[in-house]
Amino acid sequence: MGYIIFVTYDNDAERKRIDYLLDKWSSRATVKKPRGVVFYIETDEPQEFLEELFSRLEGNAEEKVEVYSAKRVENRVRAKRRTLEYTIGEERKVVERFIDYLLSKMNAGYSHSENEAKVYSVYTRKGRATIRATIEGNGRTKVTLEIEGYGDAVDFLAERIDEELKLFAGG
């Protein structure tokens, strides 16, 4: 079954990541990134529209136009979530500095705060994710990291963070 997928991107870097994905999938699927104009039209008079379209094209219009019927498919992709929790026998400030260092080392950028949590965005070679860090207590500091994203990015980040925090916590 074929799909027409509309993707709105915000910048050139995001467009390039989409192009890379299409190139990657071209050996596993038929991928067409047509030259020209791609559009979606909903009409009860497709034949009349096509006749008008063909009348505006030069050369052999039948070779230039591909028409597919389409129906909207519900997006069934759900974000993956993992929660990591640690209790670390260090002062809160020390733990906060280490978490900031660790996330910046992973190229995570601070996005905003929500209640008691700091929210970071990170883009890895495995994909994009959001990390919500909550740090509570003092002396016996509790750290909760909620990682949310798509594909392999969540597990990839969780494994890296877990490894680093276990070393930091001493086991």
C-alpha positions as CSV (number, residue, x, y, z in Angstrom):
1,M,0.0,0.0,0.0
2,G,1.3,3.5,-0.8
3,Y,1.1,6.5,1.4
4,I,1.3,10.2,0.7
5,I,2.8,11.9,3.7
6,F,2.7,15.7,4.3
7,V,5.5,16.9,6.6
8,T,5.9,20.5,7.6
9,Y,9.5,21.3,8.7
10,D,10.7,24.4,10.6
11,N,14.2,24.7,9.2
12,D,16.8,23.4,6.7
13,A,18.4,21.1,9.2
14,E,15.0,19.4,9.8
15,R,14.5,19.1,6.0
16,K,17.9,17.5,5.6
17,R,17.1,14.9,8.3
18,I,13.9,14.0,6.4
19,D,15.9,13.8,3.1
20,Y,18.4,11.5,4.8
21,L,15.6,9.3,6.1
22,L,14.0,9.0,2.6
23,D,17.4,8.1,1.2
24,K,17.9,5.5,3.9
25,W,14.5,3.9,3.2
26,S,14.9,4.0,-0.6
27,S,16.4,0.5,-0.5
28,R,13.5,-0.9,1.6
29,A,10.5,0.8,0.0
30,T,9.5,2.7,-3.1
31,V,10.1,6.3,-2.2
32,K,9.2,9.1,-4.7
33,K,10.1,12.7,-4.0
34,P,8.6,14.2,-7.1
35,R,10.0,17.2,-8.9
36,G,7.3,19.8,-9.5
37,V,4.2,20.5,-7.5
38,V,2.6,18.1,-5.0
39,F,-0.8,19.0,-3.7
40,Y,-3.9,17.5,-2.1
41,I,-7.3,18.3,-3.5
42,E,-10.6,17.2,-2.2
43,T,-13.4,17.5,-4.8
44,D,-16.5,15.8,-6.2
45,E,-15.3,16.7,-9.7
46,P,-11.8,15.3,-10.1
47,Q,-12.2,14.7,-13.9
48,E,-13.1,18.3,-14.5
49,F,-10.2,19.5,-12.4
50,L,-7.8,17.2,-14.2
51,E,-9.0,18.4,-17.6
52,E,-8.3,22.0,-16.6
53,L,-4.9,21.0,-15.1
54,F,-3.9,19.1,-18.3
55,S,-4.9,22.1,-20.4
56,R,-2.3,24.2,-18.6
57,L,0.7,21.9,-19.1
58,E,3.1,21.8,-22.1
59,G,4.1,18.6,-23.9
60,N,2.5,15.3,-23.0
61,A,0.5,16.0,-19.8
62,E,-0.3,12.4,-19.3
63,E,3.4,11.7,-18.7
64,K,3.7,14.6,-16.3
65,V,0.8,13.9,-13.9
66,E,0.3,11.0,-11.5
67,V,-3.0,10.9,-9.6
68,Y,-3.6,8.8,-6.5
69,S,-6.7,8.4,-4.4
70,A,-6.1,9.1,-0.8
71,K,-7.8,8.8,2.5
72,R,-6.5,10.2,5.8
73,V,-5.0,7.6,8.1
74,E,-4.9,8.2,11.8
75,N,-1.4,8.8,13.1
76,R,-0.8,5.7,15.3
77,V,2.7,6.4,16.3
78,R,3.0,7.0,20.0
79,A,5.9,8.5,21.9
80,K,8.1,6.1,23.9
81,R,8.7,7.0,27.5
82,R,11.3,5.8,30.1
83,T,11.7,7.0,33.6
84,L,15.0,6.7,35.4
85,E,15.2,7.2,39.2
86,Y,18.2,7.5,41.4
87,T,19.0,8.3,45.0
88,I,22.5,9.9,45.3
89,G,24.3,10.6,48.5
90,E,25.5,14.1,47.5
91,E,24.3,17.6,48.1
92,R,21.6,18.8,45.7
93,K,23.8,21.5,44.2
94,V,26.5,19.0,43.3
95,V,23.9,16.7,41.7
96,E,22.3,19.6,39.8
97,R,25.7,20.6,38.4
98,F,26.5,17.0,37.4
99,I,23.1,16.6,35.7
100,D,23.7,19.9,33.8
101,Y,27.1,18.8,32.8
102,L,25.9,15.3,31.7
103,L,23.0,16.7,29.6
104,S,25.2,19.4,28.0
105,K,27.7,16.7,27.1
106,M,24.9,14.9,25.3
107,N,24.1,18.2,23.5
108,A,20.8,18.6,25.3
109,G,19.6,22.2,25.4
110,Y,17.6,23.6,28.2
111,S,14.1,24.3,26.9
112,H,12.0,25.5,29.8
113,S,10.8,24.6,33.4
114,E,7.6,22.8,34.3
115,N,6.8,22.9,38.0
116,E,9.9,21.5,39.8
117,A,11.4,20.0,36.6
118,K,13.8,21.3,34.0
119,V,13.0,20.3,30.5
120,Y,15.7,19.7,27.9
121,S,15.6,18.9,24.2
122,V,18.2,16.7,22.6
123,Y,18.8,15.5,19.1
124,T,21.0,12.4,18.7
125,R,22.0,10.2,15.7
126,K,19.1,8.0,16.9
127,G,16.5,10.8,16.8
128,R,15.0,13.6,18.9
129,A,13.9,13.3,22.5
130,T,12.8,15.4,25.5
131,I,14.3,14.9,29.0
132,R,12.4,16.2,32.0
133,A,14.8,16.3,35.1
134,T,13.5,16.6,38.6
135,I,15.9,16.9,41.5
136,E,14.6,16.8,45.1
137,G,16.1,16.6,48.6
138,N,19.6,17.3,50.0
139,G,22.3,14.9,51.1
140,R,20.2,12.0,49.9
141,T,19.2,13.6,46.6
142,K,16.5,12.0,44.5
143,V,16.8,12.4,40.8
144,T,14.0,11.5,38.3
145,L,14.7,11.7,34.6
146,E,11.8,11.2,32.2
147,I,12.8,10.6,28.6
148,E,10.3,10.9,25.8
149,G,10.7,10.5,22.1
150,Y,10.4,8.3,19.1
151,G,12.3,5.3,17.7
152,D,15.6,4.3,19.3
153,A,16.4,7.7,20.8
154,V,14.7,7.0,24.1
155,D,16.6,3.8,24.8
156,F,19.8,5.2,23.5
157,L,19.7,8.2,25.9
158,A,18.4,6.1,28.8
159,E,21.4,3.7,28.5
160,R,23.9,6.5,28.3
161,I,22.4,8.5,31.2
162,D,22.1,5.3,33.3
163,E,25.7,4.4,32.8
164,E,26.9,7.9,33.7
165,L,24.7,8.3,36.8
166,K,25.6,4.9,38.2
167,L,29.3,5.8,37.9
168,F,28.5,9.2,39.6
169,A,26.4,7.6,42.3
170,G,29.2,5.1,43.0
171,G,27.6,1.9,41.8
